[in-house]
């Protein structure tokens, strides 16, 4: 591991680049105080997430770039992430600028065009559209309804005869015909109103003009307006109004799943939900979600992007969980406001409508994460089956042993089907006869015998958390129980060799001395690690629950005047000694069914303890 010395780093703002033994950048970060931030990585009691622990184990060198302020550090960090795309940073896989409509109002005869850049040129911009196909489809529909010119400025002045768009009634042909500038300007106003969500206002105007033409006996004009009205209604009928106020805003929220963090942006223009964009960041945990969202927003909203005047975010991102997080939130808001070139209201939702939008973004984020995880797993399982020499891989069971010095032995089993956990089939097995043995091999053998007796449905693979010894113990027990060959076996353990200062997980199978050739960091190994982590967490949780219950029962039984029956009632009513201590005499009477004198005595004993 990297020999970190805090005295080698200044207590000033800047950016740090963490590199591996080959000099490749693993992670880019920024800090208000480089010394403090870097020290947090290398403290023995840091309590890192799995992702951060894996990063720290690979670090060989750390380089720093000093900046004049924390804001400059944040901007430099964003730039370096885009340039180097480090493995452990949040990097948007699709960080391009999205399509917008541009209406150049400075021209006498404006046209509606596509662009990916917002410039301060007085033009009106509408969008963004995350789907180019959807944007072009909308553009075609608008062309049928509003006959603006389609040709470029150069073609406009050089054309000598009308184009095909004029022939099919989708252009007034200002290139060769004398088009009334005022009438064209009125058409442009309708397009702008329509794109900003004021479609009802435009529809009412066209309806009024149609009725006026009919009253004036101009039936040809009335028929044209009638057709225009029908086309416009067809175009807007799919739009959903989500706000009673005609405002432009984007809504950002995330969802944390077992596989990572999903992020969703909703685009609301003039009160209507226009589009959405989702991202998925595999392997992140709940504590990293707001950091991931902030990093993603800096990459998504570039200086040339369209940024609305209001950005709704969860309170955790708006306010921050701590002083440093809060500063990060303020810096993010300041940078986005600077990129927008105008005031930006960045913060938590205001009112019921915005809260509902935030919830909708969370639902979409979760769906994006689940779909991404399913897609990744669907690709992984066939490859993993081939590496294990299996015809297919659908049902996987995993097993792990947990105990504390041989006491409270629990063997946990989890089930995955088609890559997803089936928590209703999770089981924890107790083996009282093994108490005090501290023998994982015996525990696994006992589980194997019980699993063989249970019968189908058999798994395609039973994954054992352990090495070759644990694998052999299960294989032998299954053979003795007459279930040899009923399903494939494999075990997952830490390898003997180190690569880049990190112990790598390896996979063993029966009849093979060396581990399988599964590349570290590959999707197949990551999936097996996910299954192993699930059973490890489950078995430890069940063993801890038993230990806590035993400790609680002992602590309650030590109270004066409390026997086994009263202890059981207190345990069932409150669940912990801390909760009992907080309970009043009346609560002890009501919830545990104690009499007034007994409740008062127990309350006094709890207060002394």
C-alpha positions as CSV (number, residue, x, y, z in Angstrom):
1,X,0.0,0.0,0.0
2,X,1.1,3.6,-0.7
3,X,3.1,5.0,2.2
4,X,1.2,8.2,2.8
5,X,2.8,11.1,4.7
6,X,0.5,14.1,5.3
7,X,3.5,16.4,5.7
8,X,4.2,15.9,1.9
9,X,1.0,17.7,1.0
10,X,-0.2,21.3,1.6
11,X,-3.3,22.3,3.5
12,X,-4.5,24.3,0.5
13,X,-7.2,23.7,-2.3
14,X,-6.3,21.7,-5.3
15,X,-6.8,18.5,-7.3
16,X,-5.2,15.2,-6.6
17,X,-4.5,12.4,-9.1
18,X,-4.1,8.8,-7.7
19,X,-2.1,6.5,-9.9
20,X,-1.3,2.8,-10.0
21,X,2.1,1.1,-10.4
22,X,2.0,1.6,-14.1
23,X,1.3,5.3,-13.8
24,X,-2.3,5.1,-15.0
25,X,-4.6,7.6,-13.3
26,X,-7.2,5.7,-11.2
27,X,-9.0,8.6,-9.6
28,X,-9.2,12.4,-9.8
29,X,-10.5,14.3,-6.9
30,X,-10.6,17.9,-5.5
31,X,-10.3,19.2,-2.0
32,X,-10.5,22.4,0.0
33,X,-7.5,21.1,2.0
34,X,-5.4,18.5,0.1
35,X,-3.7,17.3,3.3
36,X,-7.0,16.6,5.1
37,X,-8.8,15.0,2.2
38,X,-5.9,12.7,1.4
39,X,-5.4,11.8,5.0
40,X,-9.0,10.5,5.1
41,X,-8.1,7.8,2.5
42,X,-5.2,6.4,4.5
43,X,-6.4,6.3,8.1
44,X,-6.6,2.9,9.5
45,X,-10.2,3.3,10.7
46,X,-11.4,5.1,7.6
47,X,-14.4,2.7,7.2
48,X,-14.3,2.9,3.4
49,X,-16.9,1.6,1.0
50,X,-16.0,-1.4,-1.1
51,X,-15.2,0.8,-4.1
52,X,-13.0,3.2,-2.1
53,X,-11.2,0.3,-0.4
54,X,-10.4,-1.2,-3.8
55,X,-9.1,2.1,-5.0
56,X,-6.8,2.7,-2.0
57,X,-5.3,-0.8,-2.3
58,X,-4.2,0.0,-5.9
59,X,-2.6,3.4,-5.2
60,X,1.1,3.7,-5.8
61,X,1.6,7.4,-6.2
62,X,-0.4,10.6,-5.6
63,X,0.2,13.8,-7.6
64,X,-1.4,17.2,-6.8
65,X,-2.2,20.3,-8.7
66,X,-2.7,23.4,-6.6
67,X,-5.4,26.0,-7.4
68,X,-6.3,29.4,-6.0
69,X,-9.7,28.4,-4.8
70,X,-12.0,25.4,-4.2
71,X,-14.1,26.6,-7.1
72,X,-11.1,26.4,-9.5
73,X,-10.4,22.9,-8.1
74,X,-13.9,21.7,-8.9
75,X,-13.6,23.0,-12.4
76,X,-10.2,21.5,-12.9
77,X,-11.4,18.2,-11.5
78,X,-14.3,18.1,-14.0
79,X,-11.9,18.9,-16.9
80,X,-9.4,16.2,-15.9
81,X,-12.1,13.6,-15.5
82,X,-13.3,14.2,-19.0
83,X,-9.8,14.1,-20.3
84,X,-8.5,10.9,-18.6
85,X,-11.8,9.1,-17.8
86,X,-10.4,7.4,-14.7
87,X,-11.7,4.0,-13.7
88,X,-12.9,5.1,-10.2
89,X,-14.5,8.4,-11.2
90,X,-18.1,9.0,-12.3
91,X,-17.9,9.4,-16.0
92,X,-21.0,9.8,-18.1
93,X,-20.9,7.3,-20.9
94,X,-23.1,9.6,-23.0
95,X,-21.8,13.1,-22.1
96,X,-22.5,14.7,-25.5
97,X,-24.6,17.9,-25.8
98,X,-28.2,17.1,-26.6
99,X,-30.2,18.4,-29.5
100,X,-32.1,21.7,-29.1
101,X,-34.3,23.7,-31.5
102,X,-33.0,27.1,-32.4
103,X,-35.1,30.0,-33.7
104,X,-33.0,32.9,-34.9
105,X,-35.3,35.9,-34.3
106,X,-32.8,38.4,-35.7
107,X,-33.6,37.3,-39.3
108,X,-36.6,38.7,-41.2
109,X,-37.6,35.2,-42.1
110,X,-36.4,33.0,-39.2
111,X,-36.2,29.2,-39.6
112,X,-36.3,26.4,-37.0
113,X,-32.9,24.5,-36.9
114,X,-31.1,21.9,-34.8
115,X,-28.2,22.8,-32.6
116,X,-26.1,21.2,-29.8
117,X,-24.7,24.5,-28.5
118,X,-26.3,27.4,-26.8
119,X,-24.9,30.8,-27.7
120,X,-25.7,34.2,-26.4
121,X,-26.8,35.5,-29.8
122,X,-30.4,36.6,-29.1
123,X,-31.9,33.4,-30.6
124,X,-34.5,31.4,-28.8
125,X,-33.6,27.8,-27.8
126,X,-36.0,25.0,-27.0
127,X,-35.3,21.5,-25.5
128,X,-33.2,19.6,-24.9
129,X,-34.2,16.4,-26.7
130,X,-32.2,13.3,-25.6
131,X,-33.3,11.4,-28.7
132,X,-32.3,12.8,-32.0
133,X,-34.9,10.7,-33.7
134,X,-37.6,12.2,-31.5
135,X,-36.4,15.7,-32.2
136,X,-36.4,15.2,-36.0
137,X,-39.9,13.7,-35.8
138,X,-41.1,16.7,-33.8
139,X,-39.4,19.0,-36.4
140,X,-41.3,17.3,-39.2
141,X,-44.6,17.6,-37.4
142,X,-44.0,21.3,-36.8
143,X,-43.0,21.8,-40.5
144,X,-46.4,20.4,-41.5
145,X,-48.2,22.7,-39.1
146,X,-46.1,25.9,-39.4
147,X,-44.8,26.6,-43.0
148,X,-41.5,28.3,-42.0
149,X,-38.6,28.2,-44.4
150,X,-36.4,25.2,-44.3
151,X,-33.4,26.3,-46.4
152,X,-30.2,27.9,-45.2
153,X,-29.5,31.7,-45.3
154,X,-27.2,31.1,-48.3
155,X,-29.8,29.2,-50.2
156,X,-32.4,31.8,-49.3
157,X,-30.7,34.5,-51.3
158,X,-29.5,32.4,-54.2
159,X,-32.6,30.3,-54.9
160,X,-34.5,31.1,-58.2
161,X,-37.5,28.9,-57.8
162,X,-39.4,27.4,-54.8
163,X,-38.3,24.1,-53.4
164,X,-40.3,20.9,-52.8
165,X,-41.4,22.0,-49.3
166,X,-43.4,24.9,-50.9
167,X,-45.0,22.5,-53.4
168,X,-46.4,20.3,-50.5
169,X,-47.5,23.4,-48.5
170,X,-44.8,23.3,-45.8
171,X,-43.0,26.5,-46.7
172,X,-44.2,30.0,-47.7
173,X,-41.1,30.3,-50.0
174,X,-39.8,33.7,-48.9
175,X,-36.8,32.9,-51.2
176,X,-38.7,33.8,-54.4
177,X,-42.1,35.1,-53.3
178,X,-43.1,38.4,-51.7
179,X,-44.1,37.1,-48.3
180,X,-45.7,39.6,-45.9
181,X,-43.1,40.1,-43.1
182,X,-45.8,40.9,-40.5
183,X,-47.7,37.7,-41.4
184,X,-44.4,35.6,-41.2
185,X,-43.6,37.2,-37.9
186,X,-47.0,36.2,-36.6
187,X,-46.3,32.6,-37.7
188,X,-43.0,32.8,-35.9
189,X,-44.7,33.9,-32.7
190,X,-47.1,30.9,-32.9
191,X,-44.1,28.5,-33.3
192,X,-42.4,30.1,-30.3
193,X,-45.5,30.0,-28.2
194,X,-46.1,26.4,-29.2
195,X,-42.6,25.3,-28.3
196,X,-42.7,27.0,-24.9
197,X,-45.7,25.1,-24.0
198,X,-48.4,27.7,-24.6
199,X,-50.1,25.5,-27.1
200,X,-53.6,26.2,-25.6
201,X,-53.1,29.9,-26.3
202,X,-52.1,29.2,-29.9
203,X,-55.0,26.8,-30.4
204,X,-57.5,29.4,-29.1
205,X,-56.0,32.0,-31.5
206,X,-56.3,29.7,-34.6
207,X,-59.9,28.8,-33.5
208,X,-60.8,32.4,-33.3
209,X,-59.2,33.2,-36.8
210,X,-61.1,30.2,-38.3
211,X,-64.4,31.4,-37.0
212,X,-63.7,35.0,-38.2
213,X,-62.9,33.7,-41.7
214,X,-66.1,31.7,-41.8
215,X,-68.1,34.7,-40.8
216,X,-66.5,36.7,-43.5
217,X,-67.4,33.9,-46.0
218,X,-63.7,33.3,-46.7
219,X,-64.3,29.5,-46.7
220,X,-61.0,28.7,-48.3
221,X,-59.1,30.4,-45.5
222,X,-61.4,28.9,-42.9
223,X,-60.6,25.4,-44.3
224,X,-56.9,26.0,-44.1
225,X,-57.2,27.1,-40.5
226,X,-59.4,24.1,-39.7
227,X,-56.7,21.8,-41.1
228,X,-54.0,23.7,-39.1
229,X,-56.1,23.4,-35.9
230,X,-56.5,19.6,-36.4
231,X,-52.7,19.1,-37.0
232,X,-51.8,21.2,-34.0
233,X,-54.2,19.3,-31.7
234,X,-52.7,16.0,-33.0
235,X,-49.2,17.2,-32.2
236,X,-49.9,18.3,-28.6
237,X,-52.3,15.6,-27.5
238,X,-49.4,13.4,-26.2
239,X,-47.9,16.2,-24.0
240,X,-48.5,15.9,-20.3
241,X,-49.0,18.9,-18.1
242,X,-47.2,18.4,-14.8
243,X,-47.1,21.9,-13.4
244,X,-49.9,24.5,-13.1
245,X,-47.2,27.2,-13.6
246,X,-45.7,27.7,-17.1
247,X,-42.1,27.4,-15.9
248,X,-38.9,25.8,-17.3
249,X,-37.1,23.5,-14.9
250,X,-35.0,20.3,-14.7
251,X,-35.5,17.8,-12.0
252,X,-32.7,15.5,-10.8
253,X,-33.0,12.5,-8.5
254,X,-31.4,9.1,-8.0
255,X,-32.1,5.7,-6.6
256,X,-29.8,3.3,-4.9
257,X,-30.0,-0.5,-5.7
258,X,-27.9,-3.5,-4.9
259,X,-26.1,-3.1,-8.2
260,X,-25.3,0.6,-8.1
261,X,-26.9,4.1,-8.4
262,X,-29.4,5.1,-11.1
263,X,-29.7,8.8,-12.0
264,X,-32.6,10.6,-13.8
265,X,-33.0,14.1,-15.2
266,X,-36.5,15.2,-16.1
267,X,-36.9,18.2,-18.5
268,X,-40.0,20.3,-17.9
269,X,-40.7,23.2,-20.3
270,X,-43.5,25.6,-19.7
271,X,-45.1,23.2,-17.2
272,X,-45.0,20.2,-19.6
273,X,-42.8,17.2,-19.2
274,X,-40.8,17.2,-22.4
275,X,-38.2,14.4,-22.0
276,X,-35.9,12.6,-19.6
277,X,-32.4,11.2,-19.5
278,X,-31.1,8.4,-17.3
279,X,-27.7,7.1,-16.3
280,X,-26.5,4.1,-14.3
281,X,-23.3,3.9,-12.2
282,X,-22.5,0.3,-11.3
283,X,-20.9,-0.6,-7.9
284,X,-21.7,2.7,-6.1
285,X,-23.3,2.7,-2.6
286,X,-25.8,4.9,-0.9
287,X,-23.2,7.1,0.7
288,X,-21.8,8.0,-2.8
289,X,-25.0,8.9,-4.5
290,X,-25.0,12.6,-3.9
291,X,-21.3,12.8,-4.9
292,X,-22.2,10.9,-8.1
293,X,-25.1,13.2,-8.9
294,X,-22.9,16.3,-8.5
295,X,-20.2,15.0,-10.7
296,X,-22.7,13.9,-13.3
297,X,-24.4,17.3,-13.4
298,X,-21.1,19.1,-14.0
299,X,-20.4,16.9,-17.0
300,X,-24.0,17.1,-18.3
301,X,-24.4,20.8,-18.1
302,X,-21.5,22.2,-20.1
303,X,-21.0,26.0,-20.8
304,X,-22.6,25.5,-24.2
305,X,-25.6,23.5,-22.9
306,X,-29.1,24.8,-22.3
307,X,-29.6,25.3,-18.5
308,X,-33.0,26.2,-17.3
309,X,-33.6,28.9,-14.6
310,X,-34.6,26.3,-12.0
311,X,-32.9,23.0,-11.1
312,X,-34.8,20.9,-8.5
313,X,-32.5,18.5,-6.6
314,X,-32.9,16.3,-3.4
315,X,-32.3,18.0,-0.1
316,X,-29.1,16.0,0.4
317,X,-27.5,17.5,-2.7
318,X,-29.0,21.0,-2.1
319,X,-28.0,21.3,1.5
320,X,-25.2,18.7,2.0
321,X,-24.9,16.2,4.8
322,X,-22.0,18.0,6.4
323,X,-20.0,21.3,6.2
324,X,-17.9,20.1,3.3
325,X,-20.8,18.6,1.4
326,X,-22.8,21.8,1.8
327,X,-19.8,23.8,0.4
328,X,-19.8,21.4,-2.6
329,X,-23.5,22.0,-3.1
330,X,-23.0,25.8,-3.1
331,X,-20.0,25.5,-5.5
332,X,-22.0,23.3,-7.9
333,X,-24.8,25.8,-7.9
334,X,-22.4,28.7,-8.5
335,X,-20.6,27.0,-11.4
336,X,-23.9,26.0,-13.1
337,X,-25.1,29.6,-12.7
338,X,-21.9,30.9,-14.2
339,X,-22.3,28.5,-17.2
340,X,-25.9,29.6,-17.7
341,X,-24.9,33.2,-17.7
342,X,-28.0,34.2,-15.7
343,X,-29.5,33.6,-12.3
344,X,-30.1,29.9,-11.4
345,X,-32.4,28.7,-8.6
346,X,-30.8,25.5,-7.4
347,X,-32.4,23.7,-4.5
348,X,-34.9,21.3,-3.0
349,X,-38.5,21.0,-4.3
350,X,-41.0,23.7,-3.4
351,X,-44.6,22.6,-3.2
352,X,-46.5,19.4,-3.9
353,X,-46.0,19.5,-7.7
354,X,-42.2,19.7,-7.5
355,X,-42.1,17.0,-4.9
356,X,-44.1,14.7,-7.1
357,X,-41.7,15.4,-10.0
358,X,-38.8,14.5,-7.7
359,X,-40.5,11.2,-6.8
360,X,-41.1,10.6,-10.5
361,X,-37.4,11.1,-11.2
362,X,-36.5,8.6,-8.5
363,X,-38.9,6.0,-9.9
364,X,-37.3,6.5,-13.4
365,X,-33.8,6.3,-11.9
366,X,-34.6,3.0,-10.1
367,X,-36.1,1.6,-13.3
368,X,-32.9,2.6,-15.2
369,X,-30.7,1.0,-12.6
370,X,-32.7,-2.3,-12.6
371,X,-32.8,-2.4,-16.4
372,X,-29.1,-1.8,-16.7
373,X,-28.3,-4.4,-14.1
374,X,-30.6,-7.0,-15.9
375,X,-28.9,-6.2,-19.2
376,X,-25.5,-6.6,-17.7
377,X,-26.4,-9.9,-16.0
378,X,-28.1,-11.3,-19.1
379,X,-24.8,-10.9,-20.9
380,X,-22.7,-12.2,-18.0
381,X,-24.5,-15.5,-17.3
382,X,-23.9,-17.2,-20.6
383,X,-20.2,-16.3,-20.5
384,X,-19.9,-17.5,-16.9
385,X,-21.7,-20.8,-17.8
386,X,-19.1,-21.4,-20.5
387,X,-16.2,-20.7,-18.2
388,X,-17.7,-23.1,-15.6
389,X,-18.3,-25.7,-18.3
390,X,-22.1,-25.7,-17.8
391,X,-24.8,-25.9,-20.4
392,X,-26.7,-23.0,-18.8
393,X,-26.8,-20.9,-15.6
394,X,-30.1,-19.8,-14.2
395,X,-30.5,-20.7,-10.5
396,X,-27.5,-20.1,-8.3
397,X,-27.3,-20.8,-4.6
398,X,-24.5,-19.5,-2.3
399,X,-23.5,-20.6,1.2
400,X,-21.4,-19.1,4.0
401,X,-20.7,-19.9,7.6
402,X,-20.7,-17.3,10.4
403,X,-20.0,-17.6,14.1
404,X,-18.3,-15.7,16.9
405,X,-15.6,-17.9,18.5
406,X,-17.6,-21.0,17.7
407,X,-20.8,-19.7,19.3
408,X,-24.0,-18.9,17.6
409,X,-23.2,-20.9,14.4
410,X,-25.3,-20.0,11.5
411,X,-25.0,-21.2,7.9
412,X,-26.6,-18.7,5.5
413,X,-27.9,-19.6,2.0
414,X,-29.1,-17.2,-0.6
415,X,-30.7,-17.8,-4.0
416,X,-30.3,-15.9,-7.3
417,X,-32.4,-16.7,-10.4
418,X,-31.6,-15.2,-13.7
419,X,-29.1,-12.9,-12.0
420,X,-31.6,-11.4,-9.5
421,X,-31.8,-12.3,-5.7
422,X,-34.9,-14.2,-4.6
423,X,-35.0,-13.1,-1.0
424,X,-38.0,-15.1,-0.1
425,X,-35.9,-18.2,-0.5
426,X,-33.0,-17.0,1.7
427,X,-32.5,-19.4,4.6
428,X,-30.4,-19.5,7.7
429,X,-29.5,-22.9,9.3
430,X,-28.6,-23.5,12.9
431,X,-26.5,-26.5,14.1
432,X,-26.6,-26.6,17.9
433,X,-24.5,-29.8,17.9
434,X,-21.6,-27.7,16.4
435,X,-21.6,-25.0,19.1
436,X,-18.0,-24.4,20.3
437,X,-16.3,-26.2,17.5
438,X,-15.3,-23.2,15.3
439,X,-15.1,-25.7,12.4
440,X,-16.3,-24.2,9.1
441,X,-15.7,-27.5,7.3
442,X,-18.1,-29.4,9.7
443,X,-20.7,-26.6,9.4
444,X,-20.6,-26.7,5.6
445,X,-20.7,-30.5,5.6
446,X,-23.8,-30.4,7.8
447,X,-25.4,-27.9,5.5
448,X,-24.6,-30.0,2.5
449,X,-26.3,-33.1,4.1
450,X,-29.4,-31.0,4.9
451,X,-29.5,-29.5,1.4
452,X,-29.3,-32.9,-0.2
453,X,-32.1,-34.2,2.0
454,X,-34.3,-31.2,0.9
455,X,-34.1,-32.2,-2.7
456,X,-35.2,-30.1,-5.8
457,X,-35.3,-27.5,-7.0
458,X,-31.6,-28.1,-7.5
459,X,-29.4,-25.1,-8.4
460,X,-27.3,-25.0,-11.5
461,X,-24.4,-23.9,-9.3
462,X,-23.7,-23.9,-5.6
463,X,-21.2,-21.1,-4.8
464,X,-19.2,-21.6,-1.5
465,X,-17.6,-18.7,0.3
466,X,-14.2,-20.2,0.9
467,X,-11.2,-22.0,-0.6
468,X,-10.4,-25.4,-1.8
469,X,-10.8,-26.9,1.7
470,X,-14.4,-25.7,2.0
471,X,-15.2,-26.8,-1.5
472,X,-13.8,-30.3,-0.8
473,X,-15.9,-30.6,2.4
474,X,-19.1,-29.8,0.6
475,X,-18.3,-32.1,-2.3
476,X,-17.5,-35.0,0.1
477,X,-20.7,-34.5,2.2
478,X,-22.9,-34.4,-1.0
479,X,-21.3,-37.7,-2.1
480,X,-22.0,-39.3,1.2
481,X,-25.6,-38.1,1.0
482,X,-26.1,-39.6,-2.4
483,X,-26.4,-36.2,-4.2
484,X,-23.0,-36.2,-6.0
485,X,-23.4,-34.5,-9.4
486,X,-26.8,-33.1,-8.7
487,X,-25.5,-29.7,-9.3
488,X,-22.2,-27.9,-10.1
489,X,-19.9,-26.6,-7.3
490,X,-17.5,-23.7,-7.1
491,X,-15.9,-21.7,-4.4
492,X,-14.7,-18.1,-4.2
493,X,-11.7,-17.1,-2.2
494,X,-8.8,-14.6,-2.0
495,X,-5.9,-15.6,-4.2
496,X,-2.3,-16.2,-3.1
497,X,-0.8,-13.7,-5.6
498,X,-1.1,-9.9,-5.3
499,X,-1.6,-7.6,-8.2
500,X,-1.2,-3.9,-7.8
501,X,-1.2,-4.4,-4.0
502,X,-4.7,-5.9,-4.0
503,X,-5.7,-9.5,-3.1
504,X,-7.7,-10.8,-6.0
505,X,-10.7,-13.1,-5.7
506,X,-10.3,-16.5,-7.5
507,X,-12.7,-19.3,-8.4
508,X,-12.1,-23.0,-7.6
509,X,-14.0,-25.9,-9.0
510,X,-13.8,-29.6,-8.1
511,X,-11.1,-31.7,-9.9
512,X,-8.9,-28.7,-10.8
513,X,-5.8,-27.7,-8.8
514,X,-5.5,-24.1,-10.1
515,X,-8.3,-21.5,-10.1
516,X,-10.3,-20.8,-13.2
517,X,-9.0,-18.3,-15.7
518,X,-11.5,-15.5,-14.9
519,X,-9.9,-12.1,-15.3
520,X,-9.9,-9.8,-12.3
521,X,-12.5,-7.0,-12.7
522,X,-14.3,-8.9,-15.4
523,X,-18.2,-8.8,-15.4
524,X,-18.2,-12.6,-14.6
525,X,-16.1,-12.2,-11.5
526,X,-17.9,-9.1,-10.4
527,X,-21.2,-11.0,-10.6
528,X,-19.9,-13.9,-8.5
529,X,-18.5,-11.4,-6.0
530,X,-21.9,-9.8,-5.8
531,X,-23.5,-13.2,-5.0
532,X,-20.7,-13.9,-2.4
533,X,-21.2,-10.5,-0.8
534,X,-25.0,-11.1,-0.5
535,X,-24.6,-14.5,1.3
536,X,-21.8,-13.1,3.5
537,X,-23.9,-10.2,4.6
538,X,-27.0,-12.4,5.1
539,X,-25.2,-15.0,7.3
540,X,-23.4,-12.4,9.4
541,X,-26.7,-10.6,9.9
542,X,-28.5,-13.7,11.1
543,X,-25.6,-14.7,13.4
544,X,-25.5,-11.1,14.8
545,X,-29.3,-11.2,15.4
546,X,-28.9,-14.4,17.5
547,X,-26.0,-12.9,19.4
548,X,-27.9,-9.7,20.2
549,X,-31.0,-11.7,21.3
550,X,-28.9,-13.8,23.6
551,X,-27.1,-10.7,25.0
552,X,-30.4,-8.9,25.5
553,X,-32.0,-11.9,27.3
554,X,-29.0,-12.1,29.6
555,X,-29.0,-8.3,30.3
556,X,-32.8,-8.3,31.1
557,X,-32.6,-11.4,33.3
558,X,-30.0,-9.7,35.4
559,X,-32.5,-7.0,36.4
560,X,-34.0,-7.4,40.0
561,X,-37.4,-9.1,40.0
562,X,-37.3,-10.1,36.3
563,X,-37.8,-13.8,35.5
564,X,-37.8,-15.6,32.2
565,X,-41.5,-14.8,31.5
566,X,-41.1,-11.1,32.2
567,X,-37.9,-11.0,30.2
568,X,-39.7,-12.6,27.2
569,X,-42.5,-10.0,27.4
570,X,-40.1,-7.1,27.6
571,X,-38.0,-8.5,24.7
572,X,-41.1,-8.9,22.5
573,X,-42.4,-5.5,23.4
574,X,-39.3,-3.4,23.0
575,X,-36.6,-5.4,21.2
576,X,-33.6,-3.7,22.9
577,X,-32.4,-2.6,26.3
578,X,-31.9,1.0,25.0
579,X,-35.6,1.1,24.1
580,X,-36.6,-0.3,27.4
581,X,-34.6,2.4,29.2
582,X,-36.4,5.1,27.3
583,X,-39.8,3.7,28.1
584,X,-42.0,5.2,30.8
585,X,-43.7,3.3,33.6
586,X,-47.0,3.7,31.7
587,X,-45.4,2.2,28.5
588,X,-44.0,-0.7,30.4
589,X,-47.5,-1.4,31.8
590,X,-49.2,-1.0,28.5
591,X,-46.8,-2.8,26.1
592,X,-45.3,-5.5,28.4
593,X,-48.5,-6.1,30.5
594,X,-46.8,-5.4,33.8
595,X,-48.5,-4.3,36.9
596,X,-47.9,-0.8,38.3
597,X,-45.5,-1.9,41.1
598,X,-43.6,-4.3,38.8
599,X,-43.4,-1.7,36.0
600,X,-42.0,0.9,38.5
601,X,-39.5,-1.6,39.8
602,X,-38.3,-2.6,36.3
603,X,-38.1,1.1,35.3
604,X,-35.9,1.9,38.4
605,X,-33.7,-1.1,37.7
606,X,-33.3,-0.1,34.0
607,X,-32.4,3.5,35.1
608,X,-29.6,2.2,37.4
609,X,-28.3,-0.2,34.7
